[in-house]
Amino acid sequence: MKTLWPIPLLAFAFVACEPSSGPSELDIVRGRAVPASSPAFLNTVRIEAQFSSCSASIIGEKLILTAAHCVEDSTASQIKVIFERKDSVPTVERKIDVSRVQMFKKEGAAFFPNFDMAWLELKETIPAPFQPMEVLRDPSLLTPETPIILAGYGMQKDDCSNTVNCSGVLREGNTQLSTYHDEAHIMSLLVFHGDPQKNLSGACYGDSGGPAYAQIQGQWYVVGVTNGFTDALAPQSDGSCEAGWDIYTFAGDYVPWLETTSGYHLKVGDSARNRTRASPPKLISGLSLPRPASWSEWVSYANHEDPAWSTMDAILQSMAYNYRSLGVTREQMTEVLYNPELTRPSLETQDFLWIRGTLSDLAPFQYFTGLQSLGVNTSSLDRISALDALPKLTSLTFQNVQSVPHDLLDQVPQLKTRLRVLGFENMSESALARVDWKNLNHLKTLKLRNSTLNVSRFNQLNLGPDAELELDQMIVKGSFAPEAMPGTLRLSRVKDADKRPGLAWVERPDHLKKLHLNRMSIDSVERVTQFTQLSDLSLNYMGLTQLDHLTLPPVLTTLSVSGNKLRSLPVHADWSRLQTIIAYDNPMVDATCPAASCKFDSRPQPQSIREFCENVTRWDFTYSYDRALWAIMMAGPRNTENGWTMKCDEMETLAPTVTSIRMLETQVDDIRPLAYLPNLATLNLSGTEVRDFSPLAGLEKLQNVLLHDLADVDLSVFQNSIGVTIIGMVVDDMDQATCPILAGTCGFVRKSDEKFENKSGTMLGAQRPMAHFTTYQASLPGLKKTFKTY
């Protein structure tokens, strides 16, 4: 899915650019300057929120209409509305503060593409000669022949990184209505297509919240608010701005809400021409529906105030995205959202689901009788009792849950006896503390990731010798000493809150059969000798340079030391009793095997994209650099039907054409394959764990590097680079922050208050002038996903 938000403000705010050779001729995608005769000229405005810049329209003397996703992270005091007079020389700009802001849903854009609507109340009346415009009430007045104008301050193409004046300038363009949707899970939405073949226009990033105007019987009306794009409503699009497919929220269906919540009566001129629609939209009529009693009723259930509605919405959106598993064509993606006959057959055959959304009530899952594995990504869980009726469900994972009731697992007494795999990821410490770990002795695998937990609560576990406990990126408190120790313990990037040495928090180590350590502290290795009953030991990505002093447990048969810095393996009697040694991703120069069998890389020191790719094609090990290869593949062309699939020789051919890479996963820490992208110019590593930037040293074309949320990083690899811009480094003291790049620019973030500041590097003691600034865009070319908000 293509997830791209409003144009960022201040955060990573400025990138130094060379002066343009002349004025830009780009518009809103295939658009034009706004003439005085346009409805947008004195009605479209710009808003600056805490983290974004969007567009908006005036619908009252103090009332501004925009998109919820533009303001969902801001309070009224953090928002300003900018009124620009383009008919003045120079342009006159006035900023007005906001006194109130309200979104249709308190969750903002959580139900995208639905309900992306918000209003702002100004602290003072709009300045003359700006004017409010009527909102069209009846969508049946719109046809494909209706003149439509889109307006906004957004980008004029998908990639503005090397273009002056590519955003922040009011532009307009014509488009054409494709469809008006009013179904239970696509409510009050307009789909426009600015067909490039007809020289029509499209919206782009920064146009969010801006208006679509329609001309009815000679008069212009506000009809829509810029929302974004999703494959499900325009499956024929490639997701780019240039394709011209856009989703707008039909404003007329929200008039009752606008008037009721704001206290303002919206302007109505000729009520016969701007008539009220004949029947209320699903947005209103759906609220009176009783709770469904069948799958078909759930699909058409439009009561969006019922928490289970949002669960059903997330299910249908996921099914539409994964339309291939339903046996339908891409062209039928939209129909999946409202035709139960397309989804009903999968209820008995769908064995795996991973659903993300607002899922506090899981009632709609009761119909997935074939489900074996379920992942639920939501912030709050209240009711999961519906899962008790699923006879085949044996694997359940909860992700990002911050609030749960005390009786969460007690709601599913039958499921507790069937579960074999249970996972908790990114859970709050308080939520995990509410989980009752008793009576889970049927589990074979218990996984916890990226949370804080007092492991002494596990002492009531009775997992048994065939079970596994897996902790990944956890902070542990207390001591782990269950009555029945699981046979396997997997630990990856686990830290002890009490800072005890090694694995001191693991008591009774002689009961473990298998211990797998990944990216753990080196002192963990020293305690391995106390795990006397180990038959299987992994010490992967531990930074080990040699193993001569490692004392092997007496019954050990299998040892994995992959991802270290080993150049050879010890050759002596103690190692000869091992059955298998696995040593992938080591810079081996001596492949002598001391055990009965050894597994080494086919390419021990890869020197090309092809060689990296050939290593990761094996399925028995996950390489630390596989995500970098995946990012390279995603920078290539997308097959509409099959997504991204690429062979190693194809990746080698692709490498010289890649100019931009985006890697945003928290577990990314190895970017070695990027060294073989000679034309890489833009790199986004926001939120990753990369600390070694040496692979980038030889990339002469690299200009922009985004490192949001990275602190204490060594950028000396860039010190001799020319013109590189590094943005988003977190520092404690802005005054002490220095830019190590001799001829470049650094953007720093102060940890305490998220204040952003740019500093230039120096060349021969002189500060490098910054001749031109343009807003840095988080959108990078080459990445194709399935939904975006502008």
Salt bridges, closest charged atoms under 4 A:
GLU18 OE2 - ARG768 NH2 3.34
ASP27 OD1 - ARG171 NE 3.41
GLU48 OE2 - ARG46 NH1 3.03
GLU48 OE1 - LYS95 NZ 3.53
GLU84 OE2 - ARG46 NH2 3.04
GLU84 OE1 - LYS86 NZ 3.35
ASP87 OD1 - ARG85 NE 2.70
GLU93 OE1 - ARG46 NH2 3.30
ASP97 OD1 - LYS80 NZ 2.43
GLU107 OE2 - LYS106 NZ 3.02
ASP116 OD2 - HIS69 ND1 2.60
GLU121 OE1 - ARG100 NE 2.85
GLU124 OE1 - ARG94 NH2 2.15
ASP138 OD2 - ARG275 NE 2.70
ASP158 OD1 - LYS2 NZ 3.41
GLU172 OE2 - ARG32 NE 2.90
ASP182 OD2 - ARG277 NH2 3.76
ASP231 OD2 - ARG330 NH2 3.30
ASP231 OD2 - ARG638 NH2 3.43
ASP253 OD1 - ARG277 NH1 2.82
GLU259 OE2 - HIS265 ND1 3.26
ASP306 OD2 - ARG291 NE 2.84
ASP313 OD1 - HIS185 ND1 3.06
GLU341 OE2 - ARG344 NH2 2.46
ASP361 OD2 - ARG291 NH2 2.71
ASP361 OD2 - ARG383 NH1 3.46
ASP410 OD1 - LYS416 NZ 3.50
GLU429 OE2 - LYS477 NZ 2.93
ASP436 OD1 - LYS438 NZ 3.21
GLU468 OE1 - ARG490 NE 3.02
ASP472 OD2 - ARG449 NE 3.25
ASP496 OD2 - ARG500 NE 2.69
ASP498 OD2 - ARG500 NH2 3.61
ASP510 OD1 - HIS511 ND1 3.15
ASP536 OD1 - HIS516 NE2 3.24
ASP574 OD1 - ARG577 NE 3.09
ASP585 OD2 - ARG672 NH2 3.05
GLU611 OE2 - ARG603 NH1 3.64
GLU614 OE1 - ARG603 NE 2.84
ASP620 OD2 - LYS599 NZ 3.77
ASP626 OD1 - ARG627 NH1 3.93
GLU665 OE1 - ARG627 NE 3.24
ASP669 OD2 - ARG519 NE 3.00
ASP670 OD2 - ARG672 NH2 2.57
GLU689 OE1 - ARG493 NH1 2.82
ASP709 OD1 - HIS708 NE2 3.32
ASP732 OD1 - LYS751 NZ 3.26
ASP753 OD2 - ARG750 NH2 2.70
